């Protein structure tokens, strides 16, 4: 669940596309509120409904969790120094 106007939603949607992870993009609207509430613990987007029926929220933790199960192609640059810099920039840009 997300919004075209939410950079965090678009970030997660872009991740799904980059990784080739099958997904259905559902815009959070009053019509989808009931389904959204099944998976959302907080009133924020994006909210992800997993195939196992679990909900995940907040773009950075969602991507980190998905990356563990879909490591290729990696979103991280090679080397510890570059990965640290990448994560630092992501954290700065995410806030």
C-alpha atoms as a printed R data frame, in Angstrom:
   type eleno elety resid chain resno       x       y       z
1  ATOM     1    CA   UNK     A     1   0.000   0.000   0.000
2  ATOM     2    CA   UNK     A     2   1.378   3.379  -0.900
3  ATOM     3    CA   UNK     A     3   0.935   6.681  -2.645
4  ATOM     4    CA   UNK     A     4   2.426   8.163  -5.783
5  ATOM     5    CA   UNK     A     5   3.037  11.317  -3.710
6  ATOM     6    CA   UNK     A     6   5.057   9.536  -1.024
7  ATOM     7    CA   UNK     A     7   8.811   9.346  -1.680
8  ATOM     8    CA   UNK     A     8   8.997   6.447   0.775
9  ATOM     9    CA   UNK     A     9   6.333   4.499  -1.122
10 ATOM    10    CA   UNK     A    10   8.042   5.194  -4.432
11 ATOM    11    CA   UNK     A    11  11.372   4.091  -2.917
12 ATOM    12    CA   UNK     A    12   9.951   0.687  -1.973
13 ATOM    13    CA   UNK     A    13   8.127   0.338  -5.275
14 ATOM    14    CA   UNK     A    14  11.373   1.095  -7.126
15 ATOM    15    CA   UNK     A    15  13.132  -1.550  -5.045
16 ATOM    16    CA   UNK     A    16  10.532  -4.171  -6.021
17 ATOM    17    CA   UNK     A    17  10.958  -3.245  -9.676
18 ATOM    18    CA   UNK     A    18  14.777  -3.259  -9.511
19 ATOM    19    CA   UNK     A    19  14.786  -6.693  -7.899
20 ATOM    20    CA   UNK     A    20  12.053  -8.067 -10.147
21 ATOM    21    CA   UNK     A    21   9.973  -9.021  -7.104
22 ATOM    22    CA   UNK     A    22   6.349  -9.660  -8.114
23 ATOM    23    CA   UNK     A    23   4.020  -7.267  -6.334
24 ATOM    24    CA   UNK     A    24   0.726  -5.486  -6.597
25 ATOM    25    CA   UNK     A    25   0.755  -1.722  -6.108
26 ATOM    26    CA   UNK     A    26  -2.309  -0.641  -4.144
27 ATOM    27    CA   UNK     A    27  -2.882   3.051  -3.614
28 ATOM    28    CA   UNK     A    28  -4.000   3.803  -0.074
29 ATOM    29    CA   UNK     A    29  -7.436   5.359  -0.395
30 ATOM    30    CA   UNK     A    30 -10.653   5.322   1.647
31 ATOM    31    CA   UNK     A    31 -11.731   2.366  -0.520
32 ATOM    32    CA   UNK     A    32  -8.617   0.329   0.397
33 ATOM    33    CA   UNK     A    33  -8.528   1.385   4.069
34 ATOM    34    CA   UNK     A    34 -10.014  -1.859   5.388
35 ATOM    35    CA   UNK     A    35  -7.417  -4.028   3.661
36 ATOM    36    CA   UNK     A    36  -4.639  -1.599   4.617
37 ATOM    37    CA   UNK     A    37  -5.578  -1.789   8.305
38 ATOM    38    CA   UNK     A    38  -5.131  -5.583   8.261
39 ATOM    39    CA   UNK     A    39  -1.387  -5.111   7.737
40 ATOM    40    CA   UNK     A    40  -0.563  -1.656   9.126
41 ATOM    41    CA   UNK     A    41   0.376  -1.158  12.760
42 ATOM    42    CA   UNK     A    42   0.859   2.587  12.282
43 ATOM    43    CA   UNK     A    43  -1.004   5.007   9.999
44 ATOM    44    CA   UNK     A    44   1.980   5.421   7.663
45 ATOM    45    CA   UNK     A    45   2.879   4.323   4.167
46 ATOM    46    CA   UNK     A    46   4.259   2.303   2.634
47 ATOM    47    CA   UNK     A    47   2.749  -0.813   4.118
48 ATOM    48    CA   UNK     A    48   3.702  -4.185   2.684
49 ATOM    49    CA   UNK     A    49   1.556  -7.303   2.908
50 ATOM    50    CA   UNK     A    50   3.793 -10.372   2.596
51 ATOM    51    CA   UNK     A    51   2.721 -13.640   0.966
52 ATOM    52    CA   UNK     A    52   2.697 -15.087   4.508
53 ATOM    53    CA   UNK     A    53   0.054 -12.525   5.514
54 ATOM    54    CA   UNK     A    54   2.375 -10.384   7.619
55 ATOM    55    CA   UNK     A    55   2.604  -6.616   7.463
56 ATOM    56    CA   UNK     A    56   5.782  -4.532   7.226
57 ATOM    57    CA   UNK     A    57   6.140  -0.762   7.344
58 ATOM    58    CA   UNK     A    58   8.787   1.943   7.038
59 ATOM    59    CA   UNK     A    59  10.749   1.936   3.807
60 ATOM    60    CA   UNK     A    60  14.261   1.336   5.156
61 ATOM    61    CA   UNK     A    61  13.418  -1.671   7.387
62 ATOM    62    CA   UNK     A    62  11.220  -3.101   4.606
63 ATOM    63    CA   UNK     A    63  14.065  -2.923   2.101
64 ATOM    64    CA   UNK     A    64  16.601  -4.308   4.588
65 ATOM    65    CA   UNK     A    65  14.337  -7.281   5.346
66 ATOM    66    CA   UNK     A    66  13.657  -7.964   1.679
67 ATOM    67    CA   UNK     A    67  17.326  -7.607   0.746
68 ATOM    68    CA   UNK     A    68  18.170 -10.483   3.096
69 ATOM    69    CA   UNK     A    69  15.922 -12.765   1.063
70 ATOM    70    CA   UNK     A    70  16.758 -11.278  -2.358
71 ATOM    71    CA   UNK     A    71  20.484 -10.482  -2.226
72 ATOM    72    CA   UNK     A    72  21.087 -10.401  -5.989
73 ATOM    73    CA   UNK     A    73  21.516  -7.988  -7.587
74 ATOM    74    CA   UNK     A    74  22.754  -6.252  -4.479
75 ATOM    75    CA   UNK     A    75  21.673  -2.731  -3.674
76 ATOM    76    CA   UNK     A    76  24.911  -2.247  -1.737
77 ATOM    77    CA   UNK     A    77  28.227  -1.301  -3.324
78 ATOM    78    CA   UNK     A    78  31.146  -3.705  -2.809
79 ATOM    79    CA   UNK     A    79  33.422  -3.130   0.174
80 ATOM    80    CA   UNK     A    80  32.732  -2.184   3.761
81 ATOM    81    CA   UNK     A    81  33.735   1.469   3.322
82 ATOM    82    CA   UNK     A    82  31.422   2.055   0.365
83 ATOM    83    CA   UNK     A    83  28.572   0.192   2.026
84 ATOM    84    CA   UNK     A    84  28.956   2.369   5.125
85 ATOM    85    CA   UNK     A    85  28.895   5.500   2.968
86 ATOM    86    CA   UNK     A    86  25.860   4.203   1.055
87 ATOM    87    CA   UNK     A    87  23.958   3.495   4.279
88 ATOM    88    CA   UNK     A    88  24.949   6.872   5.706
89 ATOM    89    CA   UNK     A    89  23.675   8.694   2.624
90 ATOM    90    CA   UNK     A    90  20.456   6.640   2.663
91 ATOM    91    CA   UNK     A    91  19.862   7.518   6.309
92 ATOM    92    CA   UNK     A    92  20.543  11.209   5.675
93 ATOM    93    CA   UNK     A    93  18.292  11.282   2.591
94 ATOM    94    CA   UNK     A    94  15.537   9.338   4.293
95 ATOM    95    CA   UNK     A    95  15.017  11.903   7.029
